[in-house]
Amino acid sequence: MAHNEKEFGSKVILFLSVLYLMMALLGIGESFGAAAGTPETVSGGGVTAKVTYLNPGSTDDPRFQVVLDTHSVGLDGYDLKSITVLRDDAGKSYLPTGAENKGSGHHREVTLIFPKVSPEAKRLEIVINDVAGVKERSFRSPSISGFRLKGI
């Protein structure tokens, strides 16, 4: 009896492993980015940038919170609305249509609003340019910027 239980357990584990792998390869389970509140982080040049997708799955204009933190670089000179772009997998770029700024000095926070993206787009990325000597910070992992579009 114990042998049959072990064999059954092994088959269940194998089945679940194959199922998980297939879901990962097909992108099943991904939504339009991560759940709101899950930031993607990129550090460089003494500055940590965090991007959080605020309204995943919404038909409203895409909104992203961008936070810059540092202990050594003045951040007041960076206009995040003018140095951030949203790009899709078809090569189209979208500039922010609005920005809500907070903070100053070593902590900057802005909510960026972008126009609705092309219905043909399958993936997006947020790019922040030229902050603290880092030419481009790209957020395109599945958790924040490798968004798989649904319902748009």
C-alpha positions, 0 to 999 in steps of 0.5 A, a space after each residue: 500500500 505504501 508503494 502505491 501511495 508513493 507512486 501516486 504522490 510522485 505522479 501528482 508532483 510530476 503533473 503539477 510541475 508540468 502544469 506549472 511549466 506549461 502555464 509559465 511558457 504560455 503566460 497563463 496567470 499573468 495579468 496586465 502587470 503585477 497587482 497594484 502595490 508590487 514595485 519593480 526596482 532598479 538601482 544605479 548611480 546611487 539612486 534606487 528607482 521603483 515603479 508600481 503599476 497602479 491600475 492593472 486590468 483597468 480600462 482607464 489610462 495607465 497610471 504608474 507610481 515612480 519613486 526615486 530614493 537616494 542618500 547622495 544625489 539631489 533629485 529636485 532637478 529631474 522632471 520625471 514627466 519629461 524623462 519617462 516613456 511607456 513603450 509597447 512591443 510594436 515600437 510605439 512610445 507614449 509620453 505621460 499626459 499627466 503627473 502628480 508630484 510629491 517629495 523633494 531632495 533625496 526622495 521623489 515620488 510621482 504618479 504618471 498618467 499615460 494615454 491608452 495604449 494600442 489594442 494591438 500591444 501585447 507587452 509594455 515597458 517603462 523607461 526612465 532616462 538619464 538619472 544620476 549617470 544611468 542612461 536608461 532604467 528599463 522596467 520590463 520584468 513580468 512583475 511591473 513592465 513586461 505587462 501582458 495586456 488584458 481587456 484593453 
